[in-house]
Amino acid sequence: MSKSLKRVRRALVEAGLEIEPVETGNATTAQMAADLVGCAIDQIAKSIIFRGQTSGAALLFVTAGGNQVDGARASTLAGEPLGKADAALIRAQTGFAIGGVSPVGHLTPPRAFFDPRLMAFDMVWAAAGTPRHLFAIAPDILLRISGAELGRFSAD
């Protein structure tokens, strides 16, 4: 089992949850992930990382699978201009590789923002530290344990 997957499992247990990530196979898009677990695309909680251009820190935007992050809205919410986060920053701050970034279990938890669209569902699916593992969770619980704040940052 990868170190990343172990960190996610530990974060779930430490939050008092009995959730076991499942191996789904490689999914490179939200639609592929939704197809693998049999849910709607918006039930996939994508973890998108940006780099704060002022702070230099990674910022996490957890968004519904069918949504795209609007850079201007996200920058306003974050309070600083945002740029592309490279693989090295993502790995150094979160401990995850691109494609497997989870909303929980980071080496250094980033400031995080949560798409209100996810709250429309009883259950959402999030990456569990690898591109091949997901876990199902109620969105209100994911919001709480991720330390994120609700905010409108997706493109309409």
Secondary structure as a PSIPRED ss2 file (coil, helix, strand):
# PSIPRED VFORMAT (PSIPRED V4.0)

   1 M C   1.000  0.000  0.000
   2 S C   1.000  0.000  0.000
   3 K H   0.000  1.000  0.000
   4 S H   0.000  1.000  0.000
   5 L H   0.000  1.000  0.000
   6 K H   0.000  1.000  0.000
   7 R H   0.000  1.000  0.000
   8 V H   0.000  1.000  0.000
   9 R H   0.000  1.000  0.000
  10 R H   0.000  1.000  0.000
  11 A H   0.000  1.000  0.000
  12 L H   0.000  1.000  0.000
  13 V H   0.000  1.000  0.000
  14 E H   0.000  1.000  0.000
  15 A C   1.000  0.000  0.000
  16 G C   1.000  0.000  0.000
  17 L C   1.000  0.000  0.000
  18 E C   1.000  0.000  0.000
  19 I C   1.000  0.000  0.000
  20 E C   1.000  0.000  0.000
  21 P C   1.000  0.000  0.000
  22 V E   0.000  0.000  1.000
  23 E E   0.000  0.000  1.000
  24 T C   1.000  0.000  0.000
  25 G C   1.000  0.000  0.000
  26 N C   1.000  0.000  0.000
  27 A C   1.000  0.000  0.000
  28 T C   1.000  0.000  0.000
  29 T C   1.000  0.000  0.000
  30 A H   0.000  1.000  0.000
  31 Q H   0.000  1.000  0.000
  32 M H   0.000  1.000  0.000
  33 A H   0.000  1.000  0.000
  34 A H   0.000  1.000  0.000
  35 D H   0.000  1.000  0.000
  36 L H   0.000  1.000  0.000
  37 V H   0.000  1.000  0.000
  38 G C   1.000  0.000  0.000
  39 C C   1.000  0.000  0.000
  40 A C   1.000  0.000  0.000
  41 I H   0.000  1.000  0.000
  42 D H   0.000  1.000  0.000
  43 Q H   0.000  1.000  0.000
  44 I E   0.000  0.000  1.000
  45 A E   0.000  0.000  1.000
  46 K E   0.000  0.000  1.000
  47 S E   0.000  0.000  1.000
  48 I E   0.000  0.000  1.000
  49 I E   0.000  0.000  1.000
  50 F E   0.000  0.000  1.000
  51 R E   0.000  0.000  1.000
  52 G E   0.000  0.000  1.000
  53 Q C   1.000  0.000  0.000
  54 T C   1.000  0.000  0.000
  55 S C   1.000  0.000  0.000
  56 G C   1.000  0.000  0.000
  57 A C   1.000  0.000  0.000
  58 A E   0.000  0.000  1.000
  59 L E   0.000  0.000  1.000
  60 L E   0.000  0.000  1.000
  61 F E   0.000  0.000  1.000
  62 V E   0.000  0.000  1.000
  63 T E   0.000  0.000  1.000
  64 A E   0.000  0.000  1.000
  65 G C   1.000  0.000  0.000
  66 G C   1.000  0.000  0.000
  67 N C   1.000  0.000  0.000
  68 Q C   1.000  0.000  0.000
  69 V E   0.000  0.000  1.000
  70 D C   1.000  0.000  0.000
  71 G H   0.000  1.000  0.000
  72 A H   0.000  1.000  0.000
  73 R H   0.000  1.000  0.000
  74 A H   0.000  1.000  0.000
  75 S H   0.000  1.000  0.000
  76 T H   0.000  1.000  0.000
  77 L H   0.000  1.000  0.000
  78 A H   0.000  1.000  0.000
  79 G C   1.000  0.000  0.000
  80 E C   1.000  0.000  0.000
  81 P C   1.000  0.000  0.000
  82 L E   0.000  0.000  1.000
  83 G E   0.000  0.000  1.000
  84 K E   0.000  0.000  1.000
  85 A C   1.000  0.000  0.000
  86 D C   1.000  0.000  0.000
  87 A H   0.000  1.000  0.000
  88 A H   0.000  1.000  0.000
  89 L H   0.000  1.000  0.000
  90 I H   0.000  1.000  0.000
  91 R H   0.000  1.000  0.000
  92 A H   0.000  1.000  0.000
  93 Q H   0.000  1.000  0.000
  94 T H   0.000  1.000  0.000
  95 G C   1.000  0.000  0.000
  96 F C   1.000  0.000  0.000
  97 A C   1.000  0.000  0.000
  98 I C   1.000  0.000  0.000
  99 G C   1.000  0.000  0.000
 100 G C   1.000  0.000  0.000
 101 V C   1.000  0.000  0.000
 102 S C   1.000  0.000  0.000
 103 P C   1.000  0.000  0.000
 104 V C   1.000  0.000  0.000
 105 G C   1.000  0.000  0.000
 106 H C   1.000  0.000  0.000
 107 L C   1.000  0.000  0.000
 108 T C   1.000  0.000  0.000
 109 P C   1.000  0.000  0.000
 110 P C   1.000  0.000  0.000
 111 R E   0.000  0.000  1.000
 112 A E   0.000  0.000  1.000
 113 F E   0.000  0.000  1.000
 114 F E   0.000  0.000  1.000
 115 D C   1.000  0.000  0.000
 116 P H   0.000  1.000  0.000
 117 R H   0.000  1.000  0.000
 118 L H   0.000  1.000  0.000
 119 M H   0.000  1.000  0.000
 120 A H   0.000  1.000  0.000
 121 F C   1.000  0.000  0.000
 122 D C   1.000  0.000  0.000
 123 M C   1.000  0.000  0.000
 124 V E   0.000  0.000  1.000
 125 W E   0.000  0.000  1.000
 126 A E   0.000  0.000  1.000
 127 A E   0.000  0.000  1.000
 128 A C   1.000  0.000  0.000
 129 G C   1.000  0.000  0.000
 130 T C   1.000  0.000  0.000
 131 P C   1.000  0.000  0.000
 132 R C   1.000  0.000  0.000
 133 H E   0.000  0.000  1.000
 134 L E   0.000  0.000  1.000
 135 F E   0.000  0.000  1.000
 136 A E   0.000  0.000  1.000
 137 I E   0.000  0.000  1.000
 138 A C   1.000  0.000  0.000
 139 P H   0.000  1.000  0.000
 140 D H   0.000  1.000  0.000
 141 I H   0.000  1.000  0.000
 142 L H   0.000  1.000  0.000
 143 L H   0.000  1.000  0.000
 144 R H   0.000  1.000  0.000
 145 I H   0.000  1.000  0.000
 146 S H   0.000  1.000  0.000
 147 G C   1.000  0.000  0.000
 148 A C   1.000  0.000  0.000
 149 E E   0.000  0.000  1.000
 150 L E   0.000  0.000  1.000
 151 G C   1.000  0.000  0.000
 152 R C   1.000  0.000  0.000
 153 F C   1.000  0.000  0.000
 154 S E   0.000  0.000  1.000
 155 A C   1.000  0.000  0.000
 156 D C   1.000  0.000  0.000
